[in-house]
Amino acid sequence: MKFGLYSSIANPPRGEQLDRCIDEVIAEAQLAEASGFDSCFFGEHHQDHDGFLPSPLIVATAVAARTTRLRVGTSVILLPLHHPVHVAEDVVTLDLVSKGRVILGVGIGYQPADFRAFSVPMEDRAGRFEESIEILRRCWAGEPFSFRGKHYTLEDVQIRPRPYQPAWRTRPISPISTRRRPARRAGRPRSSRCATPGSPDRAPRPTRSTART
């Protein structure tokens, strides 16, 4: 069994002194590595009053630069809000910087404020997610490809450089772990599932692990 950490960099209620919170999370990651932990993960939200940092790959890069063995990951990137080719390139870059320590978790999202920030209709999130997963896998295969979907159209794309990890695979993860559709989505080949205390339909939003001043 392997153990990892999930850290949301925020400071309720107003998001003050986030620079200090970042230093504390990096120190926590270094201590986790020294204590034998396997990994640490960071999430994505937008417009949160507590200052929740919205760019988990940047945070993961900072942690990777200050550790040597600890795997760094996202739990989760809100994939419908991002162009999948951009995500593919950013993850390859971090995989090379960290020498193969990246774990990618992606989800469809559930907070309306996240989608308003990017003018993405929430009703499109599942379709954009499904197309993006297929595009990510084709990007990391290293071969030229084209794609025609409802939300994305790509012609003659080939992503370079290749990932550091030779057997790269995506891990589509949904933060709504008790709903049937995300469970089926995460149950597909080469996928994993991240559990949370409950569905937003039936339980309050899970409490965040925050770095406080």
C-alpha positions, 0 to 999 in steps of 0.5 A: 500500500502507498500513501499520498497527500492532498493539499489545497493551497488556500487560506480561508476566509479571504485568501491572505498570505498565500505566499506563506501557504505555498512555502508551508505546502512545499515544506510539507511535501519535503517532510512527506518524502523524508517520511516515506510518502509516495505522492502529493496532489493538488486541485483546481478551482476558480474564483474562490474567496479563500484564495484557492490556487487555480493552477495545480500543474504550476504548484506541482512543478514547484514541489517537484523542483524541491523534491527528488522522489515524491510523485506529484499529481493533480486531483484534479485538473478540470479538463473541460475548461482547458484545451486538451493539446495545451494540457498534454504539452504542459504535462509532458513538460512537467514529466520531463522536469520531474524525470517521470514523477507526474500523475495526472488526475482529471475531472469534469468539475461541478462548481458553476463559478469555475465554468463561468470564469471560462465561459464554458457551459456546464451542460457541455462538460461531459462531452468536452471531457470525453473528447479531451481524454481521447485527444490526450491519449493520442497526443502522448502516443507520439504519432500524427493524428487528426480528430473531429468531434463536437467540441474539438477539431484537430488536423495533423497534430503530433506532440513533441517531445515525448513524455519521460515515462515510457508507459504513459497513461491518463487517469481520468478522475472525477471528484463526484465519486458516488455518481454512476456516470463518473464511476463508469467513466473512470472504470474504462481501461487505463483509468483510475478512480479517486474517492471523496466523502460523498456526492454534492447531491447528498452531502456538503462539499468535502472539507479542504486540507488547507495550509493556514497561517 
